[in-house]
């Protein structure tokens, strides 16, 4: 074409041509783009939830029904069987809150798995995203927000049924416990979503781990009510370290980090140590999935 001047090959900066974004990107722009991508992907998940609210409604109705039915079932149980409280709804509330958050977080990998199977995830992976980790962040934010909402409804329902409501500090601590548990379980579920071949295998894992972890925890019965071998299993179950602090908030007005919330087979577990276990569980889960995420998102 006339008027076009092509520079000699030796004068062309091929590195700048191949990667011009390296010179344009800055740290503030990267953070801003990451936030924008995460918000957009999170908004997509909430739009899906708005169009199909049955999952959220079922996730709220089911634990409330458990609270009502189990509370009525054990209403005439012998006094002292549930520790320092005679109100089984008060005893059960902690287990229902934790199990609801656990179940919702365990399902976190299903939307990602369906995106994989329908090809939407491949479109995201080839899109010019600032960071593909925004896909994971969006899923985690969506699931944790949903878990906190469900927990708030259960706390209100338990208060209506006579279990009482903890004070502001207690409610904030419940939110922190739900956040740590949901973060760790969500990380593991997302790791499985990027590892397993399809949604059938992921659903099978969810079914296999869901109820056994519930019954192998202190959600439905106190630790002293269990046989010795089940006590050992329950004290190794992360759910118990989320249930017992919340239960302590319901049954004790005065509480602190040094308050003993569980008597494990190796010794007493304090409120602070239970929170440390949940924090360690979340960090370990995040570290475990890192190699898989790098291979998938790279």
Secondary structure, DSSP 8 states (H G I E B T S, - for coil): -TT-----GGG--HHHHHTTHHHH--HHHHHHHHHHHHHHHHHHHHHHHHHTTHHHHHHHHHHHHHHHHHHHHTTT--TTTTTT-S-HHHHHHHHHHHHHHHHHHHTHHHHHHHHHHHTHHHHHHHS--S-THHHHHHHHHHHHHHHHHHHHHHHHHHHHTT-----HHHHHHHHHHHHHHHHHHHHHHHHHHHHSSSHHHHHHHHHHHHHHHHHTTTSSS-GGGS-HHHHHHHHH-HHHHHHHHHHHHHH-SS--TT-EEEEETTEEEEHHHHHHHHHHHHHHHHHHHHHHHHHHH-
